[in-house]
Amino acid sequence: MNRQRLTKLTFTAMVAAICAVGAVIKIPAIISTAALDSAPAFLSVVFLSPVLAGVAGGIGHFITALTTGFPFGPLHIIIAVEMFIVVWIFGIMHKKGMHFWKWPVALFLNGVVAPLPFYFIISPAFYWASLTSLPLATLINLVIVAVVMPILSKVFVRKGGRVH
């Protein structure tokens, strides 16, 4: 394994570990898996590819689910895949310079679209209840990212660029 590939995998594992730390910081909500687990994954688009940032986000969700006892059982696979997709899209938009639109798109996808399958799988009531807390949890995660991202971006520019 070459050094660059090892560095990317190490950074991905480190982001997933930081997601684990965020996973234990719960946001009081109707959905018990709302936590600060996605902020590190969103933030990692500064120095990781969108795919690796998405992988870290998916792992982060599994760790959050683990800390809450997997209340949705195997349905957490769907949520982890959705988390991957949302972070991946956020990363692509970040890399393409869509610095304004990546925020509302991430908020809408994670806060409104992601729980949509559960409208049909669990119940419409569950979906509407999740809309009271999931967008708020997403917003809190994204505000953290918005505050830290400019600082982290400057550090990586100063240190010679991104990890590709």
NUZADREN-364365 format. One line per field, with one value per residue (C-alpha): residue number from 0; residue in three letters; y, z, x. Coordinates in Angstrom, 1 decimal, padded with zeros to 4 digits. Layout:
REM residues N
i = [NUM / ...] $
aa = [ALA / ...] $
y = [Y / ...] $
z = [Z / ...] $
x = [X / ...] $
***
This chain:
REM residues 164
i = [0 / 1 / 2 / 3 / 4 / 5 / 6 / 7 / 8 / 9 / 10 / 11 / 12 / 13 / 14 / 15 / 16 / 17 / 18 / 19 / 20 / 21 / 22 / 23 / 24 / 25 / 26 / 27 / 28 / 29 / 30 / 31 / 32 / 33 / 34 / 35 / 36 / 37 / 38 / 39 / 40 / 41 / 42 / 43 / 44 / 45 / 46 / 47 / 48 / 49 / 50 / 51 / 52 / 53 / 54 / 55 / 56 / 57 / 58 / 59 / 60 / 61 / 62 / 63 / 64 / 65 / 66 / 67 / 68 / 69 / 70 / 71 / 72 / 73 / 74 / 75 / 76 / 77 / 78 / 79 / 80 / 81 / 82 / 83 / 84 / 85 / 86 / 87 / 88 / 89 / 90 / 91 / 92 / 93 / 94 / 95 / 96 / 97 / 98 / 99 / 100 / 101 / 102 / 103 / 104 / 105 / 106 / 107 / 108 / 109 / 110 / 111 / 112 / 113 / 114 / 115 / 116 / 117 / 118 / 119 / 120 / 121 / 122 / 123 / 124 / 125 / 126 / 127 / 128 / 129 / 130 / 131 / 132 / 133 / 134 / 135 / 136 / 137 / 138 / 139 / 140 / 141 / 142 / 143 / 144 / 145 / 146 / 147 / 148 / 149 / 150 / 151 / 152 / 153 / 154 / 155 / 156 / 157 / 158 / 159 / 160 / 161 / 162 / 163] $
aa = [MET / ASN / ARG / GLN / ARG / LEU / THR / LYS / LEU / THR / PHE / THR / ALA / MET / VAL / ALA / ALA / ILE / CYS / ALA / VAL / GLY / ALA / VAL / ILE / LYS / ILE / PRO / ALA / ILE / ILE / SER / THR / ALA / ALA / LEU / ASP / SER / ALA / PRO / ALA / PHE / LEU / SER / VAL / VAL / PHE / LEU / SER / PRO / VAL / LEU / ALA / GLY / VAL / ALA / GLY / GLY / ILE / GLY / HIS / PHE / ILE / THR / ALA / LEU / THR / THR / GLY / PHE / PRO / PHE / GLY / PRO / LEU / HIS / ILE / ILE / ILE / ALA / VAL / GLU / MET / PHE / ILE / VAL / VAL / TRP / ILE / PHE / GLY / ILE / MET / HIS / LYS / LYS / GLY / MET / HIS / PHE / TRP / LYS / TRP / PRO / VAL / ALA / LEU / PHE / LEU / ASN / GLY / VAL / VAL / ALA / PRO / LEU / PRO / PHE / TYR / PHE / ILE / ILE / SER / PRO / ALA / PHE / TYR / TRP / ALA / SER / LEU / THR / SER / LEU / PRO / LEU / ALA / THR / LEU / ILE / ASN / LEU / VAL / ILE / VAL / ALA / VAL / VAL / MET / PRO / ILE / LEU / SER / LYS / VAL / PHE / VAL / ARG / LYS / GLY / GLY / ARG / VAL / HIS] $
y = [000.0 / 003.3 / 006.2 / 008.4 / 005.6 / 004.9 / 008.6 / 008.7 / 005.6 / 006.9 / 010.3 / 008.5 / 006.3 / 009.4 / 011.2 / 008.1 / 008.1 / 011.8 / 010.9 / 008.4 / 011.2 / 013.3 / 010.2 / 010.3 / 014.0 / 013.6 / 016.3 / 016.0 / 015.0 / 012.6 / 010.5 / 009.1 / 008.9 / 012.6 / 013.5 / 015.5 / 012.6 / 014.1 / 017.3 / 015.7 / 013.9 / 017.1 / 018.9 / 016.2 / 017.3 / 019.9 / 017.2 / 014.0 / 013.0 / 013.1 / 009.3 / 008.9 / 011.7 / 009.8 / 006.5 / 008.3 / 009.7 / 006.2 / 004.8 / 007.7 / 006.9 / 003.3 / 004.3 / 006.6 / 003.8 / 001.6 / 004.1 / 004.2 / 000.4 / 000.3 / 001.4 / 000.9 / -002.4 / -003.2 / 000.0 / 001.8 / 000.4 / 002.6 / 005.6 / 005.0 / 004.8 / 008.0 / 009.6 / 008.5 / 010.0 / 013.3 / 013.8 / 012.7 / 015.3 / 017.9 / 017.0 / 017.2 / 020.6 / 021.8 / 020.6 / 022.3 / 025.6 / 025.7 / 027.3 / 028.8 / 026.0 / 023.1 / 024.2 / 024.3 / 021.2 / 019.3 / 020.6 / 019.6 / 016.2 / 015.1 / 016.8 / 016.3 / 013.7 / 011.2 / 010.3 / 009.9 / 006.1 / 005.8 / 007.4 / 004.1 / 001.7 / 002.8 / 005.2 / 008.7 / 009.8 / 008.8 / 010.8 / 014.0 / 013.5 / 013.3 / 016.6 / 018.3 / 017.1 / 015.9 / 019.2 / 020.9 / 018.3 / 018.7 / 022.4 / 022.2 / 019.9 / 022.2 / 025.4 / 023.7 / 022.8 / 026.4 / 027.8 / 025.4 / 024.8 / 028.2 / 027.7 / 024.1 / 025.1 / 027.7 / 025.1 / 022.7 / 025.4 / 026.5 / 022.9 / 022.2 / 021.3 / 018.5 / 014.8 / 013.2] $
z = [000.0 / -001.0 / 001.4 / -000.1 / 000.0 / 003.6 / 004.5 / 003.0 / 004.9 / 008.1 / 007.8 / 007.0 / 010.2 / 012.2 / 011.0 / 011.8 / 015.3 / 015.8 / 014.5 / 017.4 / 019.9 / 018.4 / 018.5 / 022.3 / 022.3 / 021.9 / 020.8 / 022.8 / 020.2 / 019.4 / 017.4 / 019.8 / 017.3 / 016.7 / 017.7 / 016.6 / 014.6 / 011.1 / 011.7 / 011.4 / 008.2 / 006.7 / 007.8 / 006.3 / 002.7 / 003.2 / 003.1 / 002.0 / -001.3 / -001.2 / -001.2 / 001.8 / 003.7 / 002.9 / 004.2 / 007.4 / 007.7 / 007.3 / 009.9 / 012.2 / 012.0 / 012.8 / 015.9 / 016.9 / 016.4 / 018.5 / 021.4 / 021.4 / 021.2 / 017.5 / 018.1 / 014.4 / 014.0 / 010.5 / 009.2 / 010.4 / 007.2 / 005.2 / 007.4 / 007.1 / 003.3 / 003.3 / 005.5 / 003.0 / 000.1 / 001.8 / 002.8 / -000.6 / -002.3 / 000.1 / -000.7 / -004.5 / -004.1 / -001.9 / -004.5 / -007.3 / -005.4 / -004.6 / -001.2 / -000.7 / -002.0 / -000.3 / 003.1 / 002.2 / 000.1 / 003.0 / 005.4 / 003.1 / 002.1 / 005.7 / 007.5 / 005.1 / 002.4 / 004.4 / 006.8 / 003.8 / 003.4 / 007.0 / 006.0 / 004.2 / 006.3 / 009.8 / 009.5 / 008.3 / 012.0 / 012.5 / 009.4 / 010.6 / 014.1 / 012.8 / 010.9 / 014.3 / 015.4 / 012.5 / 010.7 / 014.0 / 014.6 / 011.0 / 011.4 / 014.6 / 012.9 / 009.9 / 012.0 / 013.7 / 010.3 / 009.0 / 011.9 / 011.8 / 008.0 / 007.1 / 009.8 / 008.7 / 005.1 / 005.9 / 007.7 / 004.8 / 002.3 / 004.5 / 004.9 / 001.1 / 000.1 / 000.5 / 000.9 / -002.5] $
x = [000.0 / 001.5 / 001.9 / -000.9 / -003.5 / -002.5 / -002.8 / -006.3 / -007.5 / -005.9 / -007.7 / -011.0 / -010.6 / -009.8 / -012.9 / -015.0 / -013.5 / -014.3 / -017.9 / -017.9 / -017.2 / -020.0 / -022.3 / -022.3 / -023.3 / -027.0 / -029.5 / -032.7 / -035.2 / -038.1 / -035.7 / -033.1 / -030.3 / -030.0 / -026.4 / -023.4 / -022.0 / -022.4 / -020.4 / -017.0 / -018.0 / -019.3 / -016.2 / -013.9 / -014.8 / -012.1 / -009.4 / -011.0 / -012.7 / -016.5 / -016.6 / -014.3 / -016.1 / -019.4 / -017.9 / -016.9 / -020.5 / -022.0 / -019.7 / -020.5 / -024.2 / -023.6 / -021.7 / -024.6 / -027.0 / -024.8 / -024.8 / -028.6 / -029.1 / -030.1 / -033.7 / -034.6 / -032.8 / -031.6 / -033.3 / -030.1 / -028.5 / -030.8 / -030.0 / -026.2 / -026.5 / -028.5 / -025.8 / -023.2 / -025.2 / -025.9 / -022.2 / -021.1 / -023.3 / -022.2 / -018.6 / -019.2 / -020.8 / -017.9 / -015.3 / -017.2 / -017.3 / -021.0 / -020.3 / -023.7 / -025.9 / -024.2 / -025.7 / -029.4 / -029.1 / -027.5 / -030.1 / -033.0 / -031.6 / -030.7 / -033.6 / -036.5 / -035.7 / -033.7 / -036.5 / -039.0 / -038.6 / -039.8 / -043.1 / -043.8 / -041.7 / -042.8 / -045.7 / -046.6 / -046.8 / -043.2 / -042.1 / -043.9 / -042.6 / -039.0 / -039.5 / -039.7 / -036.2 / -034.1 / -033.8 / -032.8 / -030.1 / -028.9 / -028.8 / -026.8 / -024.3 / -024.1 / -023.6 / -020.6 / -019.2 / -019.8 / -017.9 / -014.9 / -014.6 / -013.0 / -010.4 / -009.7 / -009.5 / -006.8 / -004.8 / -004.9 / -004.0 / -001.1 / 000.1 / 000.2 / -003.3 / -005.8 / -005.4 / -006.4] $
***
